[in-house]
């Protein structure tokens, strides 16, 4: 997938988020990108935002658990994994 940036430096994802702030799928992918870049704080922020809007979102809880596990927060990771069932 190619990222398109307009002359102002704004990406398609940023434009989409402005139009629909609770766009869960985009936030999930954004969180996964931050995770792959090892920017765990920003990844946590994205997954936390999804859970705030959609507390039943199993995928967000699972991804949150992955980030916390990689951050060596094992007990907190386990809690999130259990919520993702």
Sine and cosine of phi, psi and omega as CSV:
sin_phi,cos_phi,sin_psi,cos_psi,sin_omega,cos_omega
0.00,0.00,0.75,-0.66,-0.03,-1.00
-1.00,-0.09,0.70,-0.71,0.07,-1.00
-1.00,0.02,0.78,-0.62,0.00,-1.00
-0.96,-0.27,0.79,-0.62,-0.01,-1.00
-0.88,-0.47,0.77,-0.64,0.02,-1.00
-1.00,0.09,-0.05,-1.00,-0.08,-1.00
-0.90,0.44,-0.42,0.91,0.01,-1.00
-0.99,0.12,-0.09,1.00,-0.01,-1.00
1.00,0.01,0.10,0.99,-0.02,-1.00
-1.00,0.06,0.75,-0.66,0.00,-1.00
-1.00,0.07,0.24,-0.97,0.06,-1.00
-0.86,0.51,-0.64,0.77,-0.01,-1.00
-0.89,0.46,-0.67,0.74,0.02,-1.00
-0.90,0.44,-0.64,0.77,0.04,-1.00
-0.90,0.43,-0.67,0.74,0.01,-1.00
-0.88,0.47,-0.68,0.74,0.00,-1.00
-0.89,0.45,-0.58,0.82,0.04,-1.00
-0.91,0.42,-0.64,0.77,-0.03,-1.00
-0.95,0.32,-0.60,0.80,-0.05,-1.00
-0.62,-0.78,1.00,-0.03,-0.13,-0.99
-0.88,0.47,-0.43,0.90,-0.03,-1.00
-0.98,-0.18,0.46,0.89,0.00,-1.00
-0.93,0.36,1.00,0.02,-0.16,-0.99
-0.85,0.52,-0.72,0.70,-0.05,-1.00
-0.88,0.47,-0.67,0.74,0.01,-1.00
-0.91,0.42,-0.67,0.74,0.02,-1.00
-0.91,0.42,-0.59,0.81,0.03,-1.00
-0.90,0.44,-0.73,0.68,0.03,-1.00
-0.90,0.45,-0.62,0.79,0.02,-1.00
-0.89,0.45,-0.69,0.73,0.05,-1.00
-0.88,0.48,-0.66,0.75,0.03,-1.00
-0.91,0.42,-0.59,0.81,0.05,-1.00
-0.90,0.43,-0.71,0.70,0.05,-1.00
-0.87,0.49,-0.62,0.78,0.02,-1.00
-0.88,0.47,-0.73,0.68,0.00,-1.00
-0.88,0.47,-0.49,0.87,0.03,-1.00
-1.00,0.09,0.03,1.00,-0.03,-1.00
0.89,0.45,0.44,0.90,0.10,-0.99
-1.00,-0.09,0.97,0.24,-0.16,-0.99
-0.91,0.41,-0.57,0.82,0.00,-1.00
-0.89,0.46,-0.70,0.72,-0.01,-1.00
-0.94,0.33,-0.57,0.82,0.06,-1.00
-0.89,0.45,-0.72,0.69,0.04,-1.00
-0.84,0.54,-0.67,0.74,-0.01,-1.00
-0.87,0.49,-0.69,0.73,0.00,-1.00
-0.90,0.43,-0.73,0.69,-0.02,-1.00
-0.93,0.37,-0.60,0.80,0.07,-1.00
-0.88,0.47,-0.64,0.77,0.01,-1.00
-0.89,0.46,-0.68,0.73,0.03,-1.00
-0.87,0.50,-0.72,0.70,-0.04,-1.00
-0.91,0.41,-0.56,0.83,0.07,-1.00
-0.88,0.48,-0.67,0.74,-0.02,-1.00
-0.99,0.15,-0.55,0.84,-0.09,-1.00
-0.69,-0.73,0.98,0.18,-0.08,-1.00
-0.90,0.43,-0.14,0.99,0.02,-1.00
-0.99,-0.11,0.09,1.00,-0.10,-1.00
-0.98,0.20,0.99,-0.16,-0.04,-1.00
-0.89,0.46,-0.61,0.79,-0.04,-1.00
-0.90,0.44,-0.67,0.74,0.00,-1.00
-0.90,0.44,-0.66,0.75,0.04,-1.00
-0.90,0.44,-0.66,0.75,0.02,-1.00
-0.89,0.46,-0.74,0.67,-0.01,-1.00
-0.90,0.44,-0.60,0.80,0.07,-1.00
-0.88,0.48,-0.67,0.74,0.05,-1.00
-0.88,0.48,-0.65,0.76,0.03,-1.00
-0.87,0.49,-0.72,0.69,-0.02,-1.00
-0.90,0.45,-0.70,0.71,-0.01,-1.00
-0.91,0.41,-0.59,0.81,0.05,-1.00
-0.89,0.46,-0.73,0.68,0.02,-1.00
-0.90,0.43,-0.43,0.90,0.05,-1.00
-1.00,0.07,0.10,0.99,0.01,-1.00
0.91,0.41,0.44,0.90,0.10,-0.99
-0.99,-0.14,0.94,0.34,-0.20,-0.98
-0.90,0.43,-0.68,0.73,-0.01,-1.00
-0.92,0.40,-0.67,0.74,0.03,-1.00
-0.92,0.40,-0.61,0.79,0.04,-1.00
-0.88,0.48,-0.70,0.71,0.01,-1.00
-0.86,0.50,-0.67,0.74,0.02,-1.00
-0.86,0.52,-0.69,0.72,0.00,-1.00
-0.93,0.37,-0.63,0.77,0.04,-1.00
-0.87,0.49,-0.65,0.76,0.00,-1.00
-0.92,0.39,-0.54,0.84,0.05,-1.00
-0.96,0.28,-0.29,0.96,-0.07,-1.00
-1.00,0.10,-0.01,1.00,-0.04,-1.00
-0.94,0.34,0.00,0.00,0.00,0.00
